[in-house]
Amino acid sequence: MEKLTKQEEAAMQAIWKAGKGFVKDFLESHAEPIPPYTTLASTIKNLEKKGFVDAKKIGNVYEYSPTIAEDEYAKKFMNSFVKDYFENSYKDLVTFFAKDKKISPDDLKEIIRMIEEK
């Protein structure tokens, strides 16, 4: 799966939030800073070419819907991230955040509890 640019990710966030709709709908649910209509429309066309959204022509406009769920994209992105930056080791990922004090001992205990319960 191709990694999205920040601009494409922001557009996908708006699309996932709306579920499906038109460019004007995605402008309403887009995070700040809100891009110009034409910029967002162009970004969404790129997402369609990459296979992240489907387009359905209704009259003179297109209705877009995501082809991949947000959690599915996050899972694939995180798997790729861990592979590229932590040699496919989730232990190294957690160690990185623990050393940088981004995860507290209580957070680690909660993670261990979740793993043991699963």
C-alpha positions in Angstrom: 0.0 0.0 0.0 1.3 3.4 -1.0 1.9 5.8 1.9 -0.2 9.0 1.7 1.1 12.5 1.8 0.1 14.7 4.7 -2.4 16.5 2.4 -3.8 13.2 1.3 -4.1 11.9 4.8 -6.0 15.1 5.9 -8.4 14.6 3.0 -8.9 10.9 3.9 -9.6 11.9 7.5 -12.4 14.2 6.2 -13.7 11.5 3.9 -13.7 8.9 6.7 -15.4 11.4 9.0 -18.1 12.1 6.4 -18.4 8.5 5.3 -19.2 9.5 1.7 -20.1 12.7 0.0 -19.0 15.5 -2.3 -16.0 17.8 -2.1 -18.0 20.5 -0.4 -19.0 18.0 2.3 -15.4 17.1 2.9 -14.4 20.8 3.2 -16.9 21.1 6.1 -15.3 18.2 7.9 -11.7 19.0 7.0 -9.3 19.9 9.8 -7.7 23.3 9.9 -6.2 24.7 7.8 -9.0 24.1 5.3 -7.6 24.0 1.8 -9.2 25.8 -1.2 -12.0 23.8 -2.9 -9.9 23.2 -6.0 -6.9 21.9 -4.0 -9.1 19.4 -2.1 -10.8 18.3 -5.3 -7.4 17.7 -6.9 -6.2 15.8 -3.8 -9.3 13.6 -3.9 -8.8 12.9 -7.6 -5.3 11.7 -6.7 -6.7 9.5 -4.0 -9.1 8.0 -6.5 -6.2 7.2 -8.9 -4.4 5.6 -6.0 -7.4 3.5 -5.2 -8.3 5.0 -1.8 -11.7 6.4 -2.9 -14.4 5.5 -5.4 -16.2 8.1 -7.4 -19.8 7.9 -8.6 -20.9 10.6 -11.1 -24.2 12.2 -10.1 -25.3 14.8 -12.5 -22.3 17.2 -13.0 -20.6 16.2 -9.7 -18.9 13.2 -8.2 -19.8 11.5 -4.9 -16.8 9.9 -3.3 -16.6 7.1 -0.8 -13.5 5.5 0.9 -12.4 2.1 -0.4 -10.4 1.4 2.7 -11.5 1.7 6.3 -9.6 4.1 8.5 -8.5 1.3 10.9 -7.3 -0.8 8.0 -5.2 2.0 6.7 -3.8 2.7 10.2 -2.9 -1.0 10.7 -1.1 -1.2 7.3 0.7 2.1 7.9 1.8 1.1 11.4 3.0 -2.3 10.2 5.1 -0.5 7.5 6.3 2.1 9.9 7.5 -0.5 12.4 9.2 -2.5 9.6 11.0 0.5 8.2 12.1 2.2 11.4 12.2 -0.6 14.0 13.3 -3.6 12.0 9.9 -5.1 12.4 10.2 -5.2 16.2 7.3 -3.9 18.2 9.5 -4.4 21.3 12.0 -1.9 19.9 9.1 0.5 19.2 7.9 0.4 22.8 11.4 0.6 24.1 12.0 3.7 22.0 9.0 5.4 23.5 9.8 4.2 27.0 13.4 5.6 26.8 12.0 8.9 25.5 9.6 8.9 28.4 6.6 9.0 26.1 5.1 5.9 27.9 4.7 5.9 31.6 5.2 2.8 33.8 1.4 2.8 34.3 0.9 2.8 30.5 3.3 -0.2 30.1 1.4 -2.1 32.8 -1.9 -1.4 31.0 -0.4 -2.6 27.7 0.8 -5.8 29.5 -2.6 -6.3 31.0 -4.3 -5.9 27.5 -1.8 -8.4 26.0 -2.4 -11.0 28.7 -6.2 -10.6 28.5 -6.3 -11.1 24.8 
